[in-house]
Amino acid sequence: MNFPFSFDMTRLLIVDDHLLFLEGLTNLFEAQPDFTVVGVARSVQEAITQARLLRPEVILMDFLLGDGTGLDATEAILEEQPKINIVFLTAHDEDERLFEAIRYGAKGYLLKSISTTEMLAYLRGLKRGEVAIQPVLTSRLLVEFAQMPPRDELITEFLSELTPRQLDIVREIQKGASNRQIATRLVLSEQTVKNHVSRILTQLNLKNRRELIKLTMPQRR
């Protein structure tokens, strides 16, 4: 396919701790007329730093990295830049890792056994608002979602486990308050607030404030 010279280039950051694979992917994308590799990273910390400096549109993320997982990098990056499209490219097709990646905010999950043509097609689809998930994985997600209880039931169950003080903190988080602001308003130390927030997220099996707000805020009809 021929692209006009004015084609909107996708800024891509590649994260993988295997140097040979990283170099191969870089060469592949640099040969495409609609992608430009703005950087590479081989660890969680490198990925966070590069994302902050380079502002890519898409990050192709491996699951297992030397100093942690792609989930760790995804959480930190999306906290700062929620509009980045993060797509996992991994050899691991376990259901739990797939579900975790999507729950952390990834816009795609592709297996390394995928063909080059398919991978490029999925990544190009991101500009059209599509997700980059292969059909065999999509079917697993649909089964998982079908087994989940209704949202209102989940919220009621989760919130019933919190103490009155924790509920106060949740309300402040919903307003967008920082730990320092919450400490001032509720007359607590900032460390106490941090401890409460950590326990709340752990109790509700959530990873960050964004997930907490999304879960507990009323849905618009």
Protein Blocks (a to p, Z undefined) as FASTA:
>chain_A
ZZdfklccdddddddfbfklmmmmmmmmmmpckbccfbdcfbfklmmmmmmmnopabdcd
dfbdfkbcfklmmmmmmmmmmmbccddddfbfcfklmmmmmmnopabdcdfkbcfklmmm
mmmmmmnopacddfklmmmmmmmmmmpccfklmmmmmmmmpcfklmmmmmmmmnopafkl
mmmmnopafklmmmmmmmmmmmnopabfklmmmmmpccdZZ
